[in-house]
């Protein structure tokens, strides 16, 4: 009896190819019947792709090599120090073979789901114009880890790491800096964090874990998204602690405010196929077993992002 894998991608026919290709390349749930055909069924508001073949079609297997260029990978040359920032994961400052320095989170510590959250957030944030540092996939040679005497350096082991370009001479974002930021930028960060379900941007007069820094010119830089896509984040917690909670109410019932962002959110999801093609296999599957995908899965993350199509999403802001 034939079995089938169904992948549902609402609203965006243009991105189905990339997503389907990724599922074929990274998520083979079960052995499918040899020789079965691939069939497409389009509906008014969503596309349902039914894949009934164990063989990757030529146009799918070529996605990573031609249609969607891969992100340039870099290799660590020197482990400089561990950062004191971060709660669940404290990254290491590492010099790479491109002679740039990066804050690096390893697979052993952040796990695949944390690194996927970092990469997706960095790419999606670009579509909203947020100042998120460029990122790379970094290979950390085991010999560098073995010869280091730093505490916790084994955090960098386990496979390819997430590397965020260092902002040199950056300073911490403080409560006193709130008034100097443009309201539109604060509103965009607030929207972005609720969109990706990121509850790790809290700040009050007594401090917090804000995950924002200032570059030497005093411009805001948005960092650290390894705990994004948290399905357990409550609206009450988000509204109570977010650093830019003074912008709450900006979107509720304000159609004009939403219209500024809807095309950007649409474009971000239309880019989903390219974005997920950048993710290494090791970040997606636990213990290199593609039958055991980290949660939230890519499909679950996509469903989180699609919340902006509902009126309730905007009313919560």
C-alpha positions in Angstrom: 0.0 0.0 0.0 1.3 3.4 -0.9 2.2 5.9 1.8 2.4 9.6 1.2 3.9 12.7 2.7 1.8 15.9 2.5 3.3 19.3 2.9 0.9 22.2 3.2 2.2 25.7 2.3 -0.6 28.3 2.5 -0.9 31.3 0.2 2.5 31.2 -1.4 2.7 28.9 -4.5 6.1 30.4 -5.5 7.8 29.0 -2.4 6.4 25.5 -2.5 9.2 24.2 -4.7 11.9 25.3 -2.3 10.1 23.9 0.8 9.2 20.6 -0.9 12.7 20.2 -2.0 13.9 20.7 1.5 11.5 18.1 2.8 12.8 15.7 0.2 16.4 16.4 1.0 16.2 16.5 4.8 13.0 14.8 6.0 12.3 11.4 4.7 9.7 10.3 7.1 9.1 6.8 5.8 9.9 4.6 2.8 7.6 5.5 -0.1 6.5 3.2 -2.9 9.0 3.0 -5.8 7.7 4.4 -9.1 4.9 6.4 -7.6 4.2 9.8 -9.3 4.4 13.3 -7.8 1.1 15.2 -8.0 0.2 18.8 -7.3 -3.2 19.9 -6.2 -3.8 23.7 -6.1 -6.6 25.2 -4.1 -8.0 28.8 -3.7 -5.9 29.8 -0.7 -3.3 27.1 -0.3 -1.3 24.5 -2.2 -1.1 20.9 -1.2 1.9 19.0 -2.4 1.6 15.2 -2.4 4.9 13.5 -2.8 4.7 9.8 -3.6 8.2 8.9 -4.7 11.4 7.9 -2.8 13.6 9.5 -5.6 14.5 13.2 -5.5 13.4 14.6 -8.9 16.2 16.4 -10.8 14.8 19.8 -10.4 14.6 19.3 -6.6 18.0 17.9 -6.2 19.5 20.9 -8.1 18.0 23.4 -5.7 21.0 23.8 -3.4 23.6 23.7 -6.2 22.1 26.2 -8.6 18.8 27.8 -8.0 19.6 28.6 -4.4 23.2 29.5 -3.8 24.6 28.2 -0.5 25.9 30.5 2.2 29.7 30.6 2.3 31.0 28.5 5.1 34.0 29.6 7.1 36.5 27.8 9.4 37.6 28.8 12.8 41.3 29.7 13.2 41.5 31.0 16.8 39.2 30.7 19.8 39.7 34.1 21.5 37.4 34.1 24.6 33.9 33.3 25.8 31.4 36.1 26.0 29.8 37.0 29.4 26.6 37.8 27.6 23.8 35.3 27.2 21.8 33.2 29.7 21.2 29.8 28.2 24.1 30.0 25.7 27.2 32.1 26.1 28.9 32.3 22.7 32.7 32.3 22.0 34.5 35.0 20.2 36.3 33.3 17.3 38.5 34.4 14.5 37.8 32.7 11.2 39.8 32.0 8.0 38.3 35.2 6.4 40.1 37.2 9.1 36.8 38.4 10.6 35.8 37.8 14.2 32.4 36.2 15.1 30.4 35.3 18.2 29.9 31.6 17.8 27.3 29.2 19.2 28.1 25.6 18.9 25.8 22.7 18.2 26.7 20.8 21.3 25.4 23.6 23.6 22.7 25.5 21.6 21.4 22.3 19.8 20.0 22.2 16.3 16.8 23.9 17.2 18.6 26.9 18.7 20.9 27.3 15.7 18.0 27.1 13.3 16.2 29.8 15.3 19.2 32.0 15.0 19.6 31.6 11.3 15.9 31.9 10.5 15.6 35.0 12.6 18.6 36.7 11.0 17.3 36.1 7.5 13.7 37.0 8.3 14.8 40.2 10.1 16.5 41.4 6.9 13.1 41.6 5.3 11.9 44.0 8.0 15.1 46.1 7.6 16.3 45.2 11.1 20.0 45.8 11.9 21.0 42.1 12.6 24.7 41.3 12.0 25.6 39.1 9.1 25.9 35.4 9.9 27.8 32.4 8.6 28.0 28.6 9.2 31.3 28.0 10.9 33.3 24.7 11.0 35.3 24.5 14.3 38.2 22.0 13.9 38.3 19.6 16.8 42.0 20.2 17.3 41.2 23.8 18.2 38.8 22.6 20.8 41.1 19.9 22.1 44.1 22.3 22.6 42.1 25.1 24.3 42.2 25.5 28.0 39.1 27.6 28.2 36.2 26.5 30.4 33.2 25.4 28.4 35.0 25.3 25.0 33.4 21.9 24.3 30.2 23.9 23.6 31.7 24.5 20.2 31.8 20.8 19.3 29.2 18.6 17.7 29.1 19.9 14.1 28.7 23.2 12.2 28.2 26.2 14.4 26.3 29.5 14.0 28.6 32.5 13.7 27.4 36.1 14.0 29.8 38.8 12.9 31.2 40.8 15.8 30.2 44.4 16.1 33.5 45.9 17.3 33.5 48.4 20.1 29.8 47.8 20.8 28.2 48.9 24.1 25.4 47.5 26.1 21.9 48.9 25.5 20.6 50.4 28.7 17.2 51.6 30.0 18.4 55.2 29.6 18.8 54.6 25.8 15.1 54.0 25.3 14.2 57.6 24.7 16.8 58.1 22.0 15.5 55.4 19.7 13.0 56.2 16.8 9.5 55.0 17.6 9.3 53.2 14.2 12.4 51.1 15.0 11.0 50.1 18.4 7.7 49.2 16.8 9.4 47.0 14.2 11.4 45.1 16.8 8.3 44.6 18.9 6.4 43.3 15.8 9.3 41.1 14.8 9.7 39.5 18.2 6.0 38.6 18.5 6.1 37.3 14.9 8.9 34.9 15.7 7.7 34.3 19.3 10.9 35.6 20.9 10.5 36.3 24.6 14.1 37.0 25.2 14.2 40.8 24.9 13.2 42.0 28.3 14.4 45.1 30.1 13.3 47.2 33.0 14.8 49.9 35.2 16.5 47.2 37.2 18.0 45.5 34.2 17.1 42.5 32.1 18.3 40.3 29.2 17.6 42.7 26.4 19.8 41.2 23.6 20.3 44.6 22.0 23.7 46.5 21.6 24.8 49.8 20.3 27.5 50.2 17.6 30.2 52.9 18.0 27.9 55.4 16.3 25.1 54.7 18.9 23.0 52.8 16.3 20.9 49.9 17.5 22.0 46.3 16.7 19.6 43.4 17.2 21.2 40.1 18.4 20.6 36.6 19.9 17.6 34.7 18.8 18.3 31.1 19.8 15.2 30.9 21.9 12.9 32.3 19.2 10.0 30.2 17.9 8.9 29.3 21.4 5.4 27.9 21.2 5.0 28.2 24.9 5.6 32.0 25.0 2.5 33.6 26.5 1.1 36.9 25.3 1.0 38.1 28.9 4.7 37.4 29.4 5.6 39.1 26.1 3.5 42.2 26.8 4.8 42.6 30.4 8.5 42.3 29.8 9.4 43.3 26.3 11.8 46.2 26.2 9.6 48.1 23.7 6.3 47.4 25.4 5.6 51.2 25.2 4.8 50.6 21.5 1.9 48.1 22.3 -1.3 49.3 20.8 0.4 50.6 17.6 -1.2 48.0 15.4 -4.5 47.1 17.1 -7.2 48.5 14.8 -4.7 50.6 13.0 -4.9 49.4 9.4 -2.5 52.0 8.0 0.2 50.9 10.5 -0.3 47.3 9.3 0.0 48.2 5.7 3.5 49.3 6.2 4.5 45.8 7.3 2.3 43.4 5.4 4.3 43.5 2.1 7.5 42.9 4.1 6.0 39.9 5.9 4.7 38.6 2.6 8.1 38.9 1.0 9.8 37.2 3.9 7.6 34.1 3.6 8.0 34.1 -0.1 11.7 33.8 0.6 11.2 30.8 2.8 12.5 28.2 0.3 15.8 30.0 -0.1 16.2 30.6 3.7 15.7 27.0 4.7 18.0 25.8 2.0 20.8 27.5 3.9 20.4 25.3 6.9 22.9 22.4 7.3 21.4 18.9 7.9 23.0 18.7 11.3 20.9 21.6 12.6 17.6 19.9 11.5 18.0 16.4 12.6 18.8 15.1 16.1 21.9 12.8 16.1 22.1 13.0 12.2 18.9 11.0 12.0 16.5 12.7 9.6 13.6 10.6 11.0 14.1 12.5 14.3 13.7 16.2 13.4 14.2 18.8 16.1 11.1 20.6 17.3 9.7 23.0 16.4 10.0 21.5 13.0 10.3 23.6 9.9 6.6 23.1 9.2 5.7 24.2 12.7 7.9 27.3 12.4 6.2 28.2 9.2 2.8 27.9 10.9 4.1 30.3 13.6 5.1 32.9 11.0 1.8 32.6 9.2 0.0 34.0 12.2 0.3 37.5 10.8 -2.5 36.6 8.3 -5.0 36.5 11.2 -6.7 39.6 12.8 -5.9 38.2 16.2 -2.2 38.5 15.7 -2.4 42.3 15.1 -4.9 42.7 18.0 -2.3 41.3 20.4 0.1 44.1 19.5 
